[in-house]
Amino acid sequence: MPNLAEAKRILEAALLSAQEPLSLADLKRLFDGQLGPDTLRRLLDELREEWSGKAVELAALASGWRFQTRPEFQPFLERLDPDTPPRYSRAVMETLAIIAYRQPVTRGDIEDIRGVTVSASIIQALESRGWIDIVGHRDTPGRPELFATTKRFLDDLGLRSLEELPPLEEIARTLELEPAATQPAANEPAAPSQAGTEI
């Protein structure tokens, strides 16, 4: 078994090279189970402290640990890759907010809250992004699907759990400030022409 200083360097190398967050179970495999979870957490905390104040930080997320750029540097990094990330319509974001704050919910629950029909393309956009998934079926006639957010949703927002979501009132204010989209973005499906349907 490596000494703790070497073990910390191995953790650092694994986390810097990983494409996805690594769980404690993943990190434990680096040492053939010879390091316990408490020791791993202590080494991770030491690594996080050593990287504090740098442009990159070690973050604990819902699905594990990863190195990530600090948020204040993101505007500069976006200049290197000017392709704009996909923008989602107000309807997609409202649907995501309902699922995040009220989960698990059915499509009917979402429609009751929003007051409009939820098109299949909205659900597909969120599923293809990996932000929501079907977690079961409600025990009512028709057994409608129950939707909930995923660990990837939390990871993409830099959160460890749903308790870290901002207050719902803050989300509502943000949605009020966003102008309603007049046409969908390039990566967003076009709205169907039926009345009462929105994306």
C-alpha positions in Angstrom: 0.0 0.0 0.0 1.4 3.5 -0.8 2.0 6.0 2.0 -0.6 8.7 2.4 1.4 11.3 0.6 1.7 9.0 -2.4 -1.9 8.0 -2.2 -2.9 11.7 -2.3 -0.9 12.1 -5.5 -2.5 9.0 -7.0 -6.0 10.5 -6.2 -5.0 13.8 -7.7 -3.8 12.1 -11.0 -7.0 10.0 -11.2 -9.2 13.0 -10.6 -7.4 15.3 -13.1 -7.5 12.7 -15.8 -11.1 11.5 -15.3 -13.8 12.6 -17.8 -16.6 12.1 -15.2 -16.9 12.6 -11.5 -15.4 9.6 -9.5 -17.3 8.1 -6.6 -15.6 7.0 -3.4 -16.1 3.4 -4.6 -14.2 4.3 -7.8 -11.4 5.9 -5.9 -11.2 3.0 -3.4 -10.5 0.7 -6.4 -7.3 2.6 -7.1 -5.9 1.1 -3.9 -7.4 -2.4 -4.1 -9.6 -1.5 -1.1 -6.6 -0.9 1.2 -7.7 2.6 2.0 -11.0 3.1 3.9 -13.6 5.7 3.1 -12.7 7.9 6.1 -9.0 8.0 4.9 -10.1 8.7 1.3 -12.4 11.6 2.5 -9.5 13.0 4.6 -7.2 12.9 1.6 -9.8 14.5 -0.6 -10.4 17.3 1.9 -6.6 17.9 2.0 -6.5 18.0 -1.8 -9.4 20.4 -1.9 -7.6 22.6 0.6 -4.3 22.5 -1.5 -6.2 23.6 -4.6 -8.1 26.4 -2.9 -7.3 29.8 -4.4 -6.3 28.3 -7.7 -8.3 28.6 -11.0 -9.4 24.9 -10.7 -11.1 23.5 -7.6 -11.8 20.0 -6.4 -15.6 19.7 -6.0 -17.8 17.1 -4.3 -20.9 16.5 -6.5 -23.9 14.2 -6.4 -22.1 11.4 -8.3 -18.6 11.9 -6.9 -15.5 14.1 -7.0 -14.1 16.1 -9.9 -11.7 18.9 -10.7 -13.5 21.8 -12.3 -12.8 25.4 -13.3 -14.0 28.0 -10.8 -17.2 29.8 -12.1 -15.5 33.2 -12.2 -13.2 32.0 -15.0 -15.9 30.5 -17.2 -16.5 33.8 -19.3 -12.8 33.7 -20.3 -12.8 30.1 -21.2 -15.9 30.5 -23.4 -13.9 32.8 -25.6 -11.8 29.7 -26.6 -14.9 27.8 -27.7 -17.3 30.4 -29.1 -19.9 27.8 -30.0 -22.8 28.8 -27.8 -24.3 26.1 -25.5 -27.8 25.0 -26.3 -30.4 27.4 -25.1 -33.7 26.0 -23.9 -37.1 27.7 -24.1 -38.9 29.0 -21.2 -41.3 26.0 -21.4 -38.4 23.5 -21.1 -36.9 25.4 -18.2 -40.3 25.7 -16.4 -40.8 22.0 -16.9 -37.4 21.2 -15.5 -38.0 23.4 -12.5 -41.3 21.7 -11.8 -39.7 18.3 -12.0 -36.7 19.4 -9.8 -38.8 20.9 -7.1 -41.9 18.6 -7.1 -40.4 15.2 -8.0 -41.4 12.6 -8.7 -44.1 14.0 -11.0 -46.2 12.8 -13.9 -46.7 14.7 -17.2 -50.3 15.4 -16.0 -48.9 17.0 -12.8 -46.6 19.2 -14.9 -49.6 20.2 -17.1 -51.7 21.0 -14.1 -49.1 23.4 -12.7 -48.1 25.0 -16.1 -51.7 25.2 -17.4 -50.7 24.0 -20.9 -50.1 20.7 -22.6 -46.5 19.5 -22.2 -45.3 18.3 -25.6 -43.3 15.2 -26.0 -40.4 17.2 -27.4 -39.9 19.0 -24.0 -39.6 15.7 -22.2 -37.3 14.3 -24.9 -35.1 17.4 -24.7 -34.6 17.0 -21.0 -34.1 13.2 -21.2 -31.6 13.5 -24.1 -29.6 16.0 -22.0 -29.6 13.4 -19.2 -31.3 15.7 -16.7 -34.5 13.7 -16.1 -35.4 10.0 -16.1 -38.4 7.8 -15.5 -38.2 6.5 -12.0 -41.4 4.6 -11.8 -45.2 4.7 -12.5 -48.0 6.1 -10.4 -50.4 3.5 -9.1 -53.4 5.1 -10.8 -55.4 4.2 -14.0 -53.1 4.3 -17.0 -50.0 4.0 -14.7 -48.5 7.3 -15.9 -44.7 7.6 -15.8 -43.1 9.4 -12.9 -40.2 11.8 -13.8 -37.3 12.9 -11.5 -34.0 14.6 -12.0 -30.8 12.6 -12.3 -27.3 12.8 -10.7 -26.1 14.3 -14.0 -28.5 17.2 -13.5 -27.0 17.8 -10.1 -23.5 17.4 -11.5 -24.1 19.8 -14.3 -25.3 22.4 -11.8 -22.4 21.7 -9.5 -24.6 20.4 -6.7 -24.3 17.5 -4.3 -28.1 17.1 -3.5 -31.5 18.6 -4.3 -31.3 20.5 -0.9 -28.7 22.8 -2.5 -31.1 24.0 -5.2 -31.8 27.7 -4.8 -35.2 28.7 -3.3 -38.1 28.3 -5.8 -38.8 32.1 -5.5 -35.4 32.8 -6.9 -36.0 30.5 -9.9 -39.4 32.2 -10.5 -37.8 35.6 -10.6 -35.1 34.4 -13.0 -37.8 33.0 -15.3 -39.7 36.3 -15.2 -36.5 38.2 -16.2 -35.9 35.9 -19.2 -37.6 37.2 -22.4 -40.0 34.7 -23.9 -38.3 32.9 -26.9 -39.8 33.8 -30.2 -38.2 31.0 -32.0 -36.4 27.9 -30.8 -32.6 27.6 -30.6 -30.7 25.4 -33.1 -30.7 22.4 -30.7 -34.3 22.8 -29.7 -37.2 21.1 -31.4 -39.7 23.4 -33.1 -43.1 23.8 -31.6 -46.0 21.8 -33.1 -48.7 23.7 -34.7 -51.5 22.4 -32.5 -53.3 25.0 -30.3 -52.5 24.8 -26.6 -49.2 23.1 -27.1 -46.0 24.8 -26.1 -42.3 23.9 -26.0 
